[in-house]
Each structure stands twice: as structure tokens, then as C-alpha cells.
Amino acid sequence: MHEMAITVGIIDLCLQHAAGRRVRSIDVEIGNLSSVVPEAIEFCFDACSRDTLLEGASLAIFRIAGQGECLECGATTPMAELFAACQECGSNRVTITVGEELRVREIEVED
């Protein structure tokens, strides 16, 4: 389960930016094409944040839909999976433009 390591990385990043202040909440964006399971991140968060300045913080995960650009027809096409075909022309030559994100969007800390 690589989500445990990802969760530890998220917590480390938040602790670094919190500069010794308790963290109240964090918002994380996870792309649907990122191969990261949001439910696993949620599951790991409580255990990984225990005994840190993030203990008790709320975690909000925002899912980002996949999108690509077709190299054949130039259309922007939604992508539900990594190797989805263009919905306009059916070509499999699609470059992912959105949906592989994994980032901390916001951290709320106590004053």
C-alpha cells in the first residue's frame, strides 16, 4: 500500500509549513488518474497523524477528473482511465492534461 508513504509525505509537508503550529485542517487534491486511492489516504491519515501537530485535523480530499488532449483531432476529451480513447474521433493517441495531480491545496493552522 503506497498510500501509507504518500500520507506520511503529506503530513511531513504540512508539519514543515505549519512551523510548529497545530494544524486544524488540510485540503488535498487527488487526480482520478493518479493511481492513488483517496479512501486509503483517509484511512491512513488518522494513524499517521497521531502524536503530531496534525492529530485531530480534518482532511478534505478533492477529486480531480481526468482530461486529455487528442493528438489526432486536437479535441479536449474526458478520461476515466489512463489509456482512454478520444471521445470525438476514437483515437488512442491522447495526452493526459489533467487528472494526475496529488497536492496539498490548503493548510489551516492555529494562530
C-alpha positions in Angstrom: 0.0 0.0 0.0 1.9 3.1 -1.2 -0.8 5.3 0.2 0.8 5.0 3.6 4.0 6.5 2.3 2.1 9.2 0.5 0.1 10.1 3.6 3.4 10.3 5.6 4.7 12.6 2.9 1.6 14.8 3.1 1.9 15.0 6.9 5.6 15.9 6.7 4.9 18.6 4.2 2.2 20.1 6.4 4.3 20.0 9.5 7.1 21.8 7.7 4.8 24.6 6.5 3.0 24.8 9.8 6.2 25.9 11.5 5.4 24.5 14.9 1.7 25.5 15.0 -1.2 23.0 15.4 -2.9 22.1 12.1 -6.7 22.4 12.1 -7.4 21.2 8.6 -5.9 20.3 5.2 -7.3 20.1 1.8 -5.7 17.7 -0.7 -6.3 17.3 -4.4 -6.1 13.8 -5.9 -6.5 13.2 -9.6 -8.6 10.3 -10.7 -5.8 9.2 -13.0 -3.1 9.4 -10.3 -3.3 5.7 -9.1 -3.8 7.0 -5.6 -6.8 5.7 -3.7 -8.4 8.6 -1.7 -10.2 6.3 0.7 -6.8 4.7 1.6 -5.3 8.2 2.3 -8.3 8.9 4.6 -7.8 5.6 6.3 -4.1 6.2 6.9 -4.4 9.8 7.9 -5.6 9.3 11.5 -2.9 6.7 12.2 -0.1 8.6 10.6 -1.0 11.9 12.2 -1.3 10.5 15.7 1.1 12.2 18.2 1.9 15.0 15.7 0.6 18.6 15.3 -1.9 17.2 12.8 -3.6 14.9 15.2 -7.3 15.7 15.1 -7.1 17.8 12.0 -9.8 17.4 9.4 -8.8 16.1 6.0 -10.8 17.1 2.9 -10.0 15.3 -0.3 -11.0 16.9 -3.6 -11.0 14.5 -6.6 -9.9 15.9 -10.0 -11.5 14.4 -13.1 -9.2 13.2 -15.8 -8.9 15.1 -19.1 -6.7 14.8 -22.1 -5.9 16.3 -25.5 -6.2 14.2 -28.6 -3.1 14.2 -30.8 -5.1 13.3 -33.9 -8.1 15.7 -33.9 -7.0 18.2 -31.2 -10.1 17.7 -29.1 -10.2 18.0 -25.3 -11.7 14.8 -24.0 -12.7 13.5 -20.6 -10.7 10.5 -19.4 -12.0 8.0 -16.9 -8.9 5.8 -17.2 -5.2 6.2 -18.1 -5.5 4.9 -21.7 -8.9 6.2 -22.6 -9.7 6.9 -26.3 -10.7 10.3 -27.6 -14.5 10.7 -27.4 -14.5 12.7 -30.6 -12.5 10.6 -33.1 -11.8 7.3 -31.2 -8.0 7.7 -31.4 -5.9 6.2 -28.6 -3.3 9.0 -29.1 -4.4 11.1 -26.1 -2.1 13.0 -23.9 -3.2 13.5 -20.3 -3.6 17.1 -19.3 -5.5 16.9 -16.1 -6.1 14.2 -13.5 -2.7 13.1 -12.3 -2.5 15.7 -9.5 -1.6 14.9 -6.0 -1.1 18.1 -4.0 -1.9 19.8 -0.7 -4.1 22.7 -1.7 -4.6 24.4 1.7 -3.4 24.1 5.3 -5.3 25.8 8.1 -3.2 26.3 11.3 -3.9 27.8 14.7 -2.6 31.2 15.5 
